[in-house]
Amino acid sequence: MSANEAGRYARQLPLEGIGPAGQERLRRAAVLVVGAGGLGSPVLLYLTAAGVGRIGIVEDDVVEVSNLNRQILYTSADVGRPKVEVATERLAALNPEVALEPHRTRFSGENAARLTQGYDLLIDASDNFATRYLANRAAVEAGVPLVHGSIRRYEGQVAVFNYRGGPCYACLFPKPPQAEPTAADRAVIGVVPGTVGALMATEALKLILGVGEPLAGRLLLYDAAEMSFRILKVTKNPNCPVCGR
């Protein structure tokens, strides 16, 4: 470890489960983040700051002014620019030791397997059900864990799927809801994706380091209005169309 790295990670190196060996595990890890918006912004910032060695970013959107209340990677000057381009610039400035791999495309059935290949962990920071189901299937087929997060109004969810034979996203939600989210459903105060994204980054780092107890087989429910957290047990469905027999 170089003197620069020792200085950069000085506050996390003394932690039990990290040290030089844990920092090396972070450096060797490769994580694919699907989505660089409200959830993806804190996920990407914290993984980059922690020293995850290789981070892929999948995002096809451009920065809009309506993003700025919650997507903390971007500023007013970035409106109209591709998010993946701006995100790569900001993250490289934060930690030049991290290899950033921008993918300016939508995560789709045509490219999911190719994009997921070569990564140890998949993080679903998307904002729609179609991508969530695609990310889940891609993680199952690649044999890698999936860190999931979602938000709605003042609420959020976090879970780890497909971890050591545990349930996948489709075990919990076999089918997407029939009704499309309304404008009211999409409304959110900026701190909610910030909190949920930070929790997702925490789970990703725990998986890489092998510390603590990941949210595998458990769904964390966060309510910002009540400031409450609940955890529900999630069991594997042996007849799941994605991960079951």
N, C-alpha and C positions, 0 to 999 in steps of 0.2 A: 504494500500500500504506500502510495506516495505521500509526501508531507502535506501536499495540497488536499488530498482525499482525507487524511487524518484530521486536518483542520475542519474541512467541510462537514464531516460526519461526527465531530467530536461529542455532540450532545446525545447521539444515539448509540455510539460504540460501547459505552459502559453498560448498556442495558443487558440484562440476562437474556440470552437467546440471540443476541446480535454479536458484538465483538468483531474482531477481524474475520472470523469464519462466516458469521452471518452477513457481514457486509460483502464478502465475496459471493455468497449465494445471491444477494441482491444484484450484484454486478453481472452475474452470469444469467440472470433471469430474463426472459423475453415475454412481454405482455402485450396483447392486442386489445385496444380500447375502441369499442364501436360507439361512436357518438362523441362529439366535442362541444356539447352545449351546456345546459345547466348542470347536469350530473357529471359529464365528461370533464368540464373545466377543473373542479377541485380534485377529481381522480387523477388527472394528468399532472396537475401541479404537485400534488403530494408524492406521487410515484417518482416523478422526476427529481424532486428535492431529496427523496430518500436514497436515490442512487440506483434505481432499477436500470439495468444495463442497456436493454433494448426495448423500445416502446413503439408499437405500431398505432397509428391513428387513422380510423376510417370515418370520413365525413365528406359529404358532397355539397353542403350548404354554404351560403355566404353570410357574413355578419349583417344583421338588421338592427335598426335602432331599438326595436322591441325586445331584442335579446339582452340588452345591457343591464337590466335590473337583476339579472341572475347569472349570466355567463361571464364570469370574472376574468377570463383570459383576454377579453376584448375591451377596446375603448371606442369612443365616438369617432376617432380618426380611422378606425378600421371598417366602418360601415361600407358595405359593397365588396369587400375583399373576401376571398375564400377563407373559411374558418381554419381549414387544415394548414393553410399557408401561414396565417397569423399565429396559430397555436405553435407551430414548429419554431417560428422565430422567438416567441416568448419563452418557450421551454428550453431552447438552446441557450438563451441568455441566462436563464436561471441555473442551468447545470450543463456546461459543455461536455462533461464526461459521459453523458447519456447519448446513445445512438437512437435518433428519432427517424421513424419510417412513415412518412405521410402517404395516405392512400386517398386521393380525392375521388371518391366514388361512393355510391350507395351500396350498403351491404345487401346482397341479393342472393337468390337461389343460384344464379349463374357464377358468382365469384366467392361465395362463402367458404367453400372448401379450400380454394386457392389462398384466400387471404388469411385463413386460420392456420395454414401449414407453417410449421416452424416455431410456433409460439407455445409457451408452457401454460398459459393462462389466458382466458378470454373474459373480458369485462363488458357487460351489456349496459351501456349508458345511453341507450336509445330512448326515443319518445313515442314509440308506436308498437302495437301488438304484433304486427307482421314481422318486424325486425327482431323482436324478442323471441318469437318462435323459431326464426331462422338461426339466431345466435345459439339458442339452446340445442337445436339439431346439429349445428356445426361443432359445438363443444362435445356432444356425445360421440359424433362420428370421429372426431380427432382424438378422443380419449383424454380431454383436458378439463379441469374444473371451470365452472362459470360463476362469476360474481355478478349477481343481478341487483339492480336498483330501479325503483320507479317512484314517481311522485304524483300527487293529485291534490290540488288546493293546499291545505295545511298539513297534509299527511304524506308519509313515505313508507316504502318497504325495502328491506335488504335481505338477501339470502345468498347462500353458496349452494350451487347445484352440481350434480355429476361429480361428486367428490368421494373417492374410495367406495364406489358401488352404491352411493346414496341416491336419493331421488333427483330427478331432473325437473325442469320448469313445467313440463307437460304432465308430470305426475300430480302436481298441485293444480294446474290450470289446463285440463285436457283440451279445451277449446276456447278460442278468443270470444269475448262478448259480441253479441250480434249487433248491438247499437254502437255507432261511432261516438267517441267522446264529444261533448258539446263544448262551446266556447267557455262556459262556466267551469267545466271539468278541467280545462287546460290552464285556467287561471292559477297563478302560484306566486307567493311572496318569495323573493330571492333567497332568503336564508334557508328555506326548506331544501332545495336541491343542494345548497352548500353543506348542510348537515348530513344529508343522505349520501352525497358524494364522498364526504370525509369518512363516513362509515364504510362505504364500499372500498375506499383506498386502504382502510385499516384491515379489512378482511383479506384483500389481495396481499398485503405485506405479511400478514400472519401465515397465509398459505405458503408464500415463498420461503419464509424463515422457519416454518414449522413450530411456531410458538402459539401458546394459548389454545383456545377451543373455537374453531371456525363455526360459522352459522350454517353448518351442513346438517340437513334434516331439520332445520329450524327457520322460521320466517319471523324477522323482526318487524314490528309495526310501530311506527313513530307518529305521534300526533303533536304537532307544534302548538296548537291552540290550547291543549290541556297540559302540554309538556310531559307527555307520558310515553313510556316504552312498554310494549308487550311482546312476548315471544310465543309463537305457536309451533307445535311439533308438526313436521311434514314427513310422511312415510312414503316409501317407494311403492309404486304401483306395478305389480308384476306383469300386468297386462297393458302397461303404458305403450302407446304406439311408437314412441321414440326410443325409450331406453329399456323397455320390458322385453320379455321373451316372445 
